[in-house]
Amino acid sequence: MNTRGRNIYFTKQENLDFLFFKSTDALYCSPITSIFLMNELYSFTVPIFIKSLGGLKTVLMKAGVHAQQIGITEESLLKDQLAPDMFPLVKQVQVACNNAKDAVARLTGTEAPTFLDTEETISDLLHRIDATVTFLQSLPESAFTDAATRHVILPYFPNTYMTGFNYVHEYALPNFFFHTVIAYGIIRKNGVPIGKADYANGLTLQPL
């Protein structure tokens, strides 16, 4: 089924029928149908981070095409800011990736990969997103068994900790989405023809 250039796929998984709505450009995009069967902190981090990073990858790819079409350099695009006191686009993407990988590492007690922040092109940033997703996909749900009660210590809040549950709901998710939204805003500000469907990166629709 096609709706205004977007596809709706009908599929069946775990004995549940559902419609999956996604744009033709969606990346890292798959239905999340067993969310209530999963560990809560796994289900509200790994699948959501992966899906959202797919949307970020989509808009970056479109930004690269747009830059070539109108004759602007990737360097100028990646250095652009939404406001003078905010990070440029390249840093927004780097921080979004860091937020995702570091959050799940803290929740599971594993070591996150280290990225050197040397990206200078859109292609470099796409590789960083891919590396982040690869790390996220490597962590099984079982690694999150004690995540809700784990003490998460953040270096910028000395002498304090957050439980894993509070960390995810109050810090990790809002911080991750803040940087992905700002990146989207910078790209849209530069005239790249992207929309909400690119950012959302797919919807799982249940039939009535």
C-alpha positions, 0 to 999 in steps of 0.5 A, spaced: 500 500 500 502 506 498 500 513 501 503 519 498 510 516 496 510 512 503 509 505 504 505 501 509 507 494 509 502 488 512 506 483 516 505 478 522 510 477 528 509 473 534 501 472 532 500 479 532 497 482 525 499 489 524 501 495 519 507 497 519 508 504 516 515 507 513 517 512 508 521 509 502 528 512 505 527 509 512 533 505 515 534 501 521 527 501 521 523 495 524 516 494 528 517 493 535 511 488 537 514 485 543 515 491 547 511 489 553 515 482 553 521 485 554 525 488 559 523 495 560 530 498 560 532 494 554 525 496 550 526 503 552 533 504 550 536 499 544 530 499 539 529 506 540 536 508 539 537 504 533 530 506 530 532 514 531 539 513 529 536 510 522 532 517 522 538 521 523 542 517 518 536 518 513 536 526 514 544 526 513 544 522 507 539 527 504 543 533 506 549 530 503 545 530 496 542 537 497 549 540 498 551 537 492 545 540 488 545 547 490 553 547 491 554 548 498 560 544 501 559 539 506 564 543 511 560 549 511 553 545 513 557 541 518 559 547 521 552 550 521 549 551 528 542 553 530 544 558 535 551 561 536 552 558 543 550 551 541 554 545 538 554 545 530 551 539 526 557 535 526 558 535 534 550 534 535 551 528 531 557 525 535 553 527 541 547 523 539 551 517 538 555 518 544 549 518 548 546 512 545 552 508 546 554 510 553 547 510 556 547 502 554 554 501 557 552 504 563 546 500 564 549 494 563 556 495 566 559 494 559 565 498 556 562 502 550 567 503 544 571 510 544 570 514 538 575 520 537 571 525 534 575 526 528 569 526 523 569 531 517 564 529 512 557 526 512 560 520 510 564 520 516 558 521 520 554 515 517 560 511 519 559 513 526 552 512 526 553 505 523 558 503 529 554 506 534 548 501 531 553 495 531 554 496 538 547 497 540 545 490 537 551 487 540 547 487 547 542 482 548 536 483 553 539 479 558 544 484 559 539 489 562 537 484 568 539 489 573 539 495 569 533 499 573 537 498 580 544 499 577 547 506 580 549 510 574 554 515 576 555 521 571 562 525 572 558 532 571 554 531 577 559 529 583 557 525 589 551 523 586 548 517 582 541 515 579 538 509 579 538 506 572 530 507 571 531 514 573 537 515 568 533 512 562 527 516 563 530 523 566 536 524 562 538 518 557 532 519 553 531 526 553 538 528 552 539 523 546 532 526 543 535 533 544 541 532 540 537 528 534 532 534 534 537 539 534 541 536 528 534 535 524 533 542 525 540 545 523 539 540 516 532 543 515 534 550 516 539 549 510 533 548 506 534 540 505 527 537 503 526 533 509 519 532 513 517 528 520 516 522 517 524 522 516 525 523 523 520 518 526 523 513 521 516 508 521 510 507 525 507 500 527 500 501 526 495 496 529 489 494 525 482 496 528 
